[in-house]
Amino acid sequence: MRVMFIVLVTMLILFYLRSRKKKPAVLQPVIAPDHMHTMLEAHVAFYRKLDQESQGRFRSRVQHFLDTTRISPVDGVTVTELDRLYVASSAIIPIFHFDDWAYNNLDEVLLYPGTFSQDLDHEAAERNVLGMVGDGAMHRMMILSQPALRSGFEQSGAGNTGIHEFVHLLDKADGATDGVPEYMIPKDLVAPWMRQMHRTIQQIREGESDINPYAGTNEAEFFAVLSEYFFQKPQFLKEHHPELYAILDKVYHR
Ligand SMILES: [Zn+2]
């Protein structure tokens, strides 16, 4: 009887801890599928290229992301429905071919009115940061500049700040933000990827590359910037950097 009691209490405690750890639902209005389709079709190129069945899957992934992640305005920003769809699309595009993946390391995305500095003061003199994955007190948070988020989808350039930051989260999932996403990259491609990565970083630093010099900062930035190219300008990457393209194609299970 006493053993039963102890077992029961233990089970209750475990159940309590488990339920506490679960991400709370985020109460925001559900976006009707037809309306979401119209919005995504008009504003998200990645979605436009999917077939009908895949578009349905994309929409339900987007809705699930919005149901489980808060998107909050900072300092006078108004978060529009389209902003929420941009954030969710940035999240889902890199993991779209991983059916059961979700961002368990993220609770909230903050939208800032403009760029901000490393210490999060967006009125400081040096305001050059477009997005950031939080650490320490900002753990489980992401910060995005609202204009940068929008322009990633509204201009047809190689850059996409939203995708860039979500790729950092994927990189971080194995504990180290080091340009090697261990849960995604096939084991036998780790060495070739690192070789290609270091060779290309060297070329960037020597000014002999057509890749955004920011990718030369370190391995994590290299992986994030190259992933932006991969999703925004796949043809460019395929033609100019076929080896990098081939590896990323396998990393993202396309
Ligand atoms: Zn970055």
Boltz pocket constraint, residues with backbone or C-beta under 6 A from the ligand:
constraints:
  - pocket:
      binder: B
      contacts: [[A, 131], [A, 164], [A, 168], [A, 220], [A, 221], [A, 224]]
      max_distance: 6.0
